[in-house]
Amino acid sequence: MMVTPAMAAKDAVSLAFLPATVMFLMSIMAMYISVPVKVVAGFQHLAAGIVMSAIAVELVPMVMESENTNANIAGMIIGFMAGISAFLIIGAFCEEPEDDDDDDEEALPKPSKKLTGEITSQNGISKKIESTLRSRLSQVRSSVELAKAGGSTRIQPYPSAIAFAVCLDAFIDGFLIGISSASGDTAGGGGSNAGLVMAIALTIEMGFLGLTFAMGPLKQQSRSVCFASILAPPCLILLGCIVGAFGAAQLASEPALHVGLVSFGIAALLYLVTEELLLEAHESLGKEEHVWWVDLLFFVGFIASFVLEKVTDE
């Protein structure tokens, strides 16, 4: 039975509904709870392991098993290079600008030499961590001053750059679920395992992205703005999924273009694992860069994807 673009999109949306729903619920939860950094880092490692395994088990074989024609080889190279180039550009574009550290340092009282010496010698604190520490100190001092004055907390400017980055990430992750699902359906014999594995991995990743997004930049926004902001990324996951599935199904009859699209997805997922999930997890841990059970979860996720492939491939 030939898979039409509409059928592929419908199947993909059923898979993308899980990460979209989890992301929304985790964002709502962030308004009431706080999750330990190590737990978030552990789940990021778990998601990275699942995604890395899914690349090896599901997507790479689609490219390697394609016919050895010049067109397919060109599609593979161009698609992969396009994927990594796009994410490097997006990463540079979405990079947060430098804070006005000099202004903050002038406005804040400098810590005593004794305190500075203790922090530097005991923790080996970097400039980035010191800047974060000063920012937190500034927020605490502002809150205390407002409390003394009997004023209310001022709503901060909307974090448009971060919101854009999160929405873009959500759309692309949905796009990758759509590609994986449609490619698995049209590859023959693989079913929708690729999309299923990818949906499970990205459910973890997007869930905690929604959690950290709502806990951080949106905390100082009004309830209505906060709700609209946390609703947009899940919707974009579904939209990206439809676009990816529809495009992959449309290109199924064009081997070179289909190989190029899958190669694009492989590059994007490799970037997700190496430059987002693992990097952010280790940065968030600070001086405890390697916690044994956090690192172990990467390998648990990797083997879990193999087991899932065996269980569902019956």
Helices and strands as residue ranges (DSSP letters): H 5-29, H 37-54, I 55-59, H 60-64, H 70-93, H 101-107, H 113-123, H 127-149, H 160-187, H 193-215, H 223-250, G 251-253, H 255-271, I 272-277, H 278-285, H 292-312
